[in-house]
Amino acid sequence: MKIYVWAVVVFMLLAMAGVAGALASHRVHHDCRVRIDTAVDELGSPMECVCLGGVVASCYEAPR
């Protein structure tokens, strides 16, 4: 019975880590009214974000 409890605990920790990772990848918060938008990351570097359907689909470092 102990092994099942430990398995559930490990599964829950992995699930929480996965949710945290999914939420962290969309941390850049701005509205997506246009297809390509610029933003600033946590370090102050400019980023270009591609928006699809009003949601941030992908962000990458802006070319200099």
Phi, psi and omega per residue, in radians:
M1 nan -0.610 3.140
K2 -1.076 -0.670 -3.099
I3 -1.104 -0.615 3.121
Y4 -1.201 -0.685 3.103
V5 -1.113 -0.776 3.124
W6 -1.135 -0.661 3.114
A7 -1.120 -0.719 3.113
V8 -1.154 -0.719 3.125
V9 -1.091 -0.796 3.135
V10 -1.118 -0.752 3.110
F11 -1.053 -0.757 3.140
M12 -1.134 -0.692 3.108
L13 -1.133 -0.711 3.091
L14 -1.146 -0.671 3.114
A15 -1.138 -0.742 3.123
M16 -1.138 -0.679 3.107
A17 -1.149 -0.673 3.102
G18 -1.135 -0.730 3.107
V19 -1.142 -0.731 3.120
A20 -1.088 -0.710 3.110
G21 -1.154 -0.677 3.129
A22 -1.172 -0.687 3.134
L23 -1.259 -0.612 -3.122
A24 -1.208 -0.492 -3.114
S25 -1.259 -0.283 3.120
H26 -1.990 0.610 -3.084
R27 -1.234 -0.531 3.109
V28 -1.089 1.984 -3.029
H29 -1.970 1.916 3.024
H30 -2.748 2.801 -3.116
D31 -1.381 2.589 -3.096
C32 -1.921 1.277 3.097
R33 -1.532 -0.337 3.119
V34 -2.014 2.890 -3.064
R35 -1.271 -0.708 3.097
I36 -2.164 2.242 -3.072
D37 -2.306 2.749 3.073
T38 -1.862 2.608 -3.133
A39 -2.564 3.074 3.105
V40 -2.171 2.277 3.135
D41 -1.431 -3.025 -3.071
E42 -1.099 -0.459 -3.114
L43 -1.606 -0.049 3.128
G44 1.596 0.111 3.120
S45 -1.428 2.465 3.124
P46 -1.254 2.507 3.116
M47 -2.311 2.618 3.001
E48 -1.912 2.286 -3.104
C49 -2.064 2.406 3.084
V50 -1.722 2.250 -3.114
C51 -1.937 2.336 3.076
L52 -2.241 2.111 3.113
G53 1.146 0.512 3.127
G54 1.411 0.155 -3.115
V55 -2.172 2.483 3.097
V56 -1.154 2.058 -3.129
A57 -1.634 -0.681 -3.099
S58 -2.808 2.526 3.058
C59 -2.246 2.542 3.099
Y60 -2.564 2.845 -3.117
E61 -1.130 2.308 -3.131
A62 -1.221 2.458 3.094
P63 -1.183 2.569 -3.102
R64 -1.791 nan nan
